[in-house]
């Protein structure tokens, strides 16, 4: 029997050097609508911050006198995935909401998330709609790449996302605690996002594993948040660094997608490594041909050029693939988790029959 958890909402905030962002973020969480049918707890994980975050959180905790349960956690390992694991493990309630420290959740966010999960028993992951909150006017290229900033509509309509390889953003992501428990009891730990400067990938891992574990992906534009984006993050140089970080996660997400499509009946990790390495080389060669070699010359392509962004992404993926032994070992870890989760899911389905 799957583990059961009390009805309620656990909001997990992972923060790294968030002293200047937390006031607005936590203010939106304290303003969440509550009722007699569910409780809310707030779990804040300080991920090895070097600014005034620790002092701010201590003052916040000591001065709070409201009804919410607040838990503060220090996670010494740098990387959002370490912090997320600590926060999710600590969650007491069936509904978990991931709130980044630059997110402002609408007042009805927790209630809406609770109601969707309560009325859709097969849903394991829910994606939200993020509205960009910009201090300065965005660059001309922003609209072209806005999805990289996790803003806008994730899918065309609300409801179950019946699409192979479907993923949702971590900002405002809702997860069923039962699903997380299933993963953890089968030895799951994030592969991506375990670097303080590369907080990407953990949301995609959870999304890609959900159908394998027998859970549905759901999108609800009724779940609304504001995503605050600083002017520094809107610099083209910073965006290209983001593309590199996406590229570093790409081999692992590709393997998850492959295992999802084959239901675990897949090539050995070393075989996938070889084929995917050839794939990324072909992608890079194609870009070189399309740009007549300009993508290889720093600054040769103008700001906002999609080929410049793709080259950064593919080059980072190719560089990642040079670490053959490490990558194959991580592929093997993913494969083992997928096989274990599939076995549990098939056993549960057989019991139902």
C-alpha positions as CSV (number, residue, x, y, z in Angstrom):
1,X,0.0,0.0,0.0
2,X,1.3,3.5,-0.8
3,X,2.1,5.8,2.1
4,X,-0.7,8.2,3.1
5,X,-0.2,11.7,4.4
6,X,-2.5,14.2,6.1
7,X,-4.5,16.5,4.0
8,X,-2.8,19.9,3.8
9,X,-0.2,21.9,1.9
10,X,3.6,21.9,2.5
11,X,5.2,24.9,0.7
12,X,8.9,24.4,0.2
13,X,11.1,27.4,-0.4
14,X,14.8,26.8,-1.4
15,X,16.9,29.9,-1.2
16,X,20.5,30.7,-2.0
17,X,21.6,34.3,-1.2
18,X,18.0,35.3,-1.2
19,X,18.1,38.0,1.6
20,X,16.8,40.7,-0.8
21,X,14.1,38.5,-2.4
22,X,12.6,36.7,0.6
23,X,10.6,39.5,2.1
24,X,8.2,39.6,-0.9
25,X,8.2,35.9,-1.4
26,X,7.4,35.0,2.2
27,X,4.8,37.8,2.3
28,X,2.9,36.1,-0.5
29,X,3.0,32.8,1.4
30,X,1.8,34.2,4.6
31,X,-1.1,35.7,2.7
32,X,-2.3,32.3,1.4
33,X,-6.0,31.6,1.8
34,X,-6.7,29.0,4.5
35,X,-9.8,27.1,5.6
36,X,-11.0,24.4,7.9
37,X,-10.4,21.6,5.4
38,X,-6.6,21.9,5.1
39,X,-3.5,23.2,7.0
40,X,-0.4,24.9,5.6
41,X,3.2,24.5,6.6
42,X,6.1,26.6,5.3
43,X,9.5,24.8,4.9
44,X,12.4,27.1,4.2
45,X,15.7,25.6,3.2
46,X,18.8,27.8,3.3
47,X,21.2,26.4,0.8
48,X,24.6,27.5,2.0
49,X,23.9,31.2,1.5
50,X,26.8,33.6,2.0
51,X,24.8,36.8,2.3
52,X,22.4,37.9,5.1
53,X,19.9,35.2,4.4
54,X,20.5,33.3,7.6
55,X,20.1,36.4,9.8
56,X,16.9,37.4,7.9
57,X,15.4,33.9,8.3
58,X,16.2,33.8,12.0
59,X,14.5,37.2,12.6
60,X,11.6,36.2,10.4
61,X,11.1,32.9,12.4
62,X,11.5,34.5,15.8
63,X,9.1,37.4,15.1
64,X,6.3,35.3,13.4
65,X,3.3,34.8,15.7
66,X,0.7,33.5,13.1
67,X,-1.0,30.2,12.6
68,X,1.3,28.6,10.0
69,X,3.9,26.0,11.0
70,X,7.3,27.2,9.9
71,X,10.3,25.0,9.6
72,X,13.8,26.3,8.9
73,X,16.5,23.9,7.5
74,X,20.1,24.5,6.7
75,X,21.4,22.5,3.8
76,X,25.2,22.6,3.6
77,X,25.6,20.9,0.2
78,X,25.6,23.6,-2.5
79,X,22.9,23.0,-5.2
80,X,19.1,23.4,-5.3
81,X,18.5,19.7,-5.7
82,X,20.1,19.0,-2.3
83,X,17.9,21.7,-0.8
84,X,14.8,20.4,-2.6
85,X,15.4,16.9,-1.3
86,X,15.6,18.1,2.3
87,X,12.5,20.2,1.9
88,X,10.4,17.5,0.2
89,X,11.6,14.9,2.8
90,X,10.5,17.2,5.6
91,X,7.0,17.8,4.1
92,X,4.2,16.6,6.4
93,X,1.2,17.0,4.0
94,X,0.0,15.3,0.8
95,X,0.3,18.5,-1.3
96,X,3.8,19.9,-1.8
97,X,4.3,23.3,-3.6
98,X,7.7,24.4,-4.8
99,X,8.2,28.1,-4.4
100,X,11.4,29.7,-5.6
101,X,12.6,32.7,-3.6
102,X,11.8,35.0,-6.5
103,X,8.2,33.8,-6.8
104,X,5.1,35.5,-5.5
105,X,2.2,33.1,-5.3
106,X,-1.4,34.4,-5.8
107,X,-3.4,34.3,-2.5
108,X,-5.5,31.3,-3.7
109,X,-2.5,29.3,-5.0
110,X,-2.3,26.8,-2.1
111,X,-6.1,26.3,-2.0
112,X,-6.3,25.7,-5.7
113,X,-3.4,23.3,-5.7
114,X,-5.0,21.3,-2.8
115,X,-8.3,21.1,-4.5
116,X,-6.8,19.9,-7.8
117,X,-4.8,17.1,-6.2
118,X,-7.8,16.2,-4.0
119,X,-10.1,15.8,-7.0
120,X,-7.6,14.0,-9.3
121,X,-6.2,11.0,-7.6
122,X,-3.9,10.0,-10.5
123,X,-2.2,13.3,-10.8
124,X,1.3,13.4,-9.4
125,X,2.7,16.7,-10.8
126,X,1.0,20.0,-11.6
127,X,2.4,22.9,-13.5
128,X,1.5,26.6,-12.8
129,X,1.3,29.7,-14.9
130,X,4.0,32.3,-14.2
131,X,3.7,35.9,-15.1
132,X,7.0,37.8,-15.5
133,X,7.6,40.7,-13.1
134,X,10.3,42.9,-14.5
135,X,11.9,45.9,-12.9
136,X,13.2,47.2,-16.3
137,X,11.9,46.9,-19.8
138,X,12.9,43.5,-21.3
139,X,15.3,43.2,-24.2
140,X,13.9,42.7,-27.6
141,X,14.8,39.0,-27.6
142,X,12.9,38.2,-24.4
143,X,9.7,37.1,-26.0
144,X,11.5,34.7,-28.2
145,X,13.1,33.0,-25.2
146,X,10.6,33.6,-22.4
147,X,10.0,29.9,-21.8
148,X,13.6,29.6,-20.7
149,X,12.7,32.0,-17.9
150,X,9.8,29.7,-16.8
151,X,7.1,32.3,-17.6
152,X,3.9,32.2,-19.6
153,X,1.5,29.4,-20.4
154,X,3.2,26.0,-20.2
155,X,0.5,24.3,-22.3
156,X,-2.4,25.4,-24.5
157,X,-5.2,24.2,-22.2
158,X,-5.8,23.1,-18.7
159,X,-6.0,19.5,-17.7
160,X,-4.0,16.3,-18.0
161,X,-1.0,16.6,-20.3
162,X,-1.2,13.5,-22.4
163,X,2.1,13.9,-24.2
164,X,5.3,11.8,-24.2
165,X,8.1,13.6,-22.4
166,X,5.9,16.2,-20.9
167,X,7.6,18.4,-18.3
168,X,6.6,21.4,-16.1
169,X,8.7,24.2,-14.5
170,X,9.8,24.0,-11.0
171,X,8.5,27.5,-10.2
172,X,5.1,26.9,-8.6
173,X,5.3,23.1,-9.3
174,X,2.8,21.1,-7.2
175,X,3.7,17.5,-6.3
176,X,1.9,14.7,-4.5
177,X,3.8,13.7,-1.4
178,X,2.9,10.0,-2.0
179,X,4.7,10.2,-5.4
180,X,7.9,11.7,-3.8
181,X,7.8,9.0,-1.1
182,X,7.6,6.3,-3.8
183,X,10.7,7.6,-5.4
184,X,12.7,7.9,-2.2
185,X,11.8,4.5,-1.0
186,X,13.2,3.1,-4.2
187,X,16.5,5.0,-3.8
188,X,15.9,8.1,-5.8
189,X,18.1,11.1,-5.6
190,X,18.4,13.9,-8.1
191,X,21.1,13.6,-10.8
192,X,20.8,17.2,-11.9
193,X,20.8,20.5,-10.1
194,X,23.5,19.6,-7.6
195,X,25.7,22.6,-8.2
196,X,25.1,25.9,-6.6
197,X,25.5,27.8,-9.9
198,X,23.3,25.4,-12.0
199,X,19.9,25.1,-10.4
200,X,18.2,23.4,-13.3
201,X,16.9,20.0,-14.0
202,X,15.2,18.7,-10.9
203,X,11.7,19.7,-12.0
204,X,12.3,17.9,-15.3
205,X,13.4,14.7,-13.6
206,X,10.3,14.6,-11.5
207,X,8.1,15.3,-14.5
208,X,9.7,12.5,-16.6
209,X,9.5,10.0,-13.8
210,X,5.9,10.6,-13.0
211,X,4.3,8.6,-15.9
212,X,6.7,5.8,-15.3
213,X,5.5,5.6,-11.7
214,X,1.8,5.7,-12.9
215,X,1.1,9.3,-12.2
216,X,-0.3,12.0,-14.6
217,X,1.1,15.4,-15.4
218,X,-1.5,18.2,-15.1
219,X,-1.4,21.9,-16.1
220,X,-3.6,24.5,-14.5
221,X,-3.4,28.2,-15.5
222,X,-5.6,28.9,-12.5
223,X,-2.4,28.4,-10.4
224,X,-0.8,31.8,-10.9
225,X,2.4,33.3,-9.6
226,X,4.6,36.2,-10.4
227,X,8.2,35.4,-11.3
228,X,10.5,38.3,-10.4
229,X,13.3,38.6,-13.0
230,X,16.2,40.9,-12.2
231,X,17.8,43.1,-14.8
232,X,21.0,41.1,-14.4
233,X,19.3,37.9,-15.5
234,X,18.1,39.7,-18.7
235,X,21.6,40.4,-19.9
236,X,22.4,38.4,-23.1
237,X,25.7,37.0,-21.5
238,X,23.7,35.8,-18.5
239,X,21.1,34.1,-20.8
240,X,23.9,32.3,-22.6
241,X,25.2,31.0,-19.3
242,X,21.6,29.7,-18.6
243,X,21.7,27.9,-22.0
244,X,25.0,26.2,-20.9
245,X,23.4,25.1,-17.7
246,X,20.4,23.7,-19.7
247,X,22.9,21.9,-21.9
248,X,24.6,20.2,-19.0
249,X,21.3,18.6,-17.9
250,X,20.3,17.5,-21.4
251,X,22.0,14.1,-21.6
252,X,20.3,13.0,-18.4
253,X,16.9,14.3,-19.4
254,X,17.3,12.6,-22.8
255,X,18.0,9.3,-21.0
256,X,14.9,9.7,-18.8
257,X,12.8,10.4,-21.9
258,X,14.3,7.3,-23.7
259,X,13.5,5.1,-20.7
260,X,10.0,6.6,-20.4
261,X,9.3,5.8,-24.1
262,X,10.7,2.2,-23.8
263,X,9.2,1.6,-20.4
264,X,12.6,0.6,-19.1
265,X,13.3,-2.0,-21.8
266,X,16.2,0.0,-23.1
267,X,19.7,0.0,-24.4
268,X,22.4,-0.5,-21.8
269,X,23.7,2.9,-20.4
270,X,27.0,2.6,-22.4
271,X,25.1,2.0,-25.6
272,X,22.9,5.1,-25.0
273,X,25.9,7.1,-24.1
274,X,27.6,6.3,-27.5
275,X,24.4,7.0,-29.6
276,X,23.6,10.2,-27.8
277,X,27.1,11.5,-28.0
278,X,26.9,11.0,-31.8
279,X,23.5,12.8,-31.8
280,X,24.9,15.9,-30.1
281,X,27.9,16.0,-32.5
282,X,25.4,15.9,-35.4
283,X,23.5,18.8,-33.9
284,X,26.6,20.9,-33.5
285,X,27.7,20.1,-37.1
286,X,24.3,21.2,-38.3
287,X,24.6,24.5,-36.5
288,X,28.1,25.1,-38.0
289,X,26.7,24.5,-41.5
290,X,23.6,26.7,-40.9
291,X,25.7,29.6,-39.6
292,X,28.6,29.1,-42.0
293,X,30.9,28.7,-39.0
294,X,29.9,31.9,-37.3
295,X,28.5,30.1,-34.3
296,X,32.1,29.1,-33.5
297,X,33.4,32.7,-33.4
298,X,32.7,34.6,-30.1
299,X,30.4,37.6,-30.8
300,X,29.9,36.8,-34.5
301,X,26.2,36.2,-34.0
302,X,24.1,39.2,-32.6
303,X,22.2,39.3,-29.4
304,X,19.0,37.4,-29.6
305,X,20.2,35.0,-32.2
306,X,18.7,31.5,-31.6
307,X,21.8,29.8,-33.1
308,X,24.1,31.4,-30.6
309,X,21.8,30.1,-27.8
310,X,21.7,26.6,-29.3
311,X,25.4,26.5,-29.8
312,X,26.0,27.3,-26.1
313,X,23.5,24.6,-25.1
314,X,24.9,21.9,-27.4
315,X,28.5,22.7,-26.7
316,X,27.8,22.3,-22.9
317,X,26.1,19.0,-23.5
318,X,29.0,17.8,-25.6
319,X,31.5,18.9,-23.0
320,X,29.5,17.0,-20.4
321,X,29.7,13.8,-22.5
322,X,33.5,13.8,-22.3
323,X,33.2,12.5,-18.8
324,X,32.4,9.0,-20.0
325,X,32.7,6.9,-16.8
326,X,30.9,9.4,-14.7
327,X,28.0,9.9,-17.2
328,X,27.6,6.1,-17.8
329,X,27.5,5.6,-14.0
330,X,24.8,8.3,-13.7
331,X,22.8,6.7,-16.6
332,X,23.0,3.4,-14.7
333,X,21.7,5.0,-11.6
334,X,18.7,6.5,-13.5
335,X,18.1,3.1,-15.1
336,X,18.0,1.3,-11.8
337,X,15.5,3.8,-10.3
338,X,13.3,3.5,-13.4
339,X,13.3,-0.3,-13.2
340,X,12.5,-0.2,-9.4
341,X,9.7,2.3,-9.9
342,X,8.3,0.3,-12.8
343,X,8.3,-2.8,-10.8
344,X,6.4,-1.1,-8.0
345,X,3.9,0.4,-10.4
346,X,3.2,-2.9,-12.2
347,X,2.8,-4.8,-8.9
348,X,0.3,-2.2,-7.7
349,X,-1.6,-2.5,-11.0
350,X,-1.7,-6.3,-10.6
351,X,-3.1,-6.0,-7.1
352,X,-5.9,-3.8,-8.4
353,X,-6.8,-6.4,-11.0
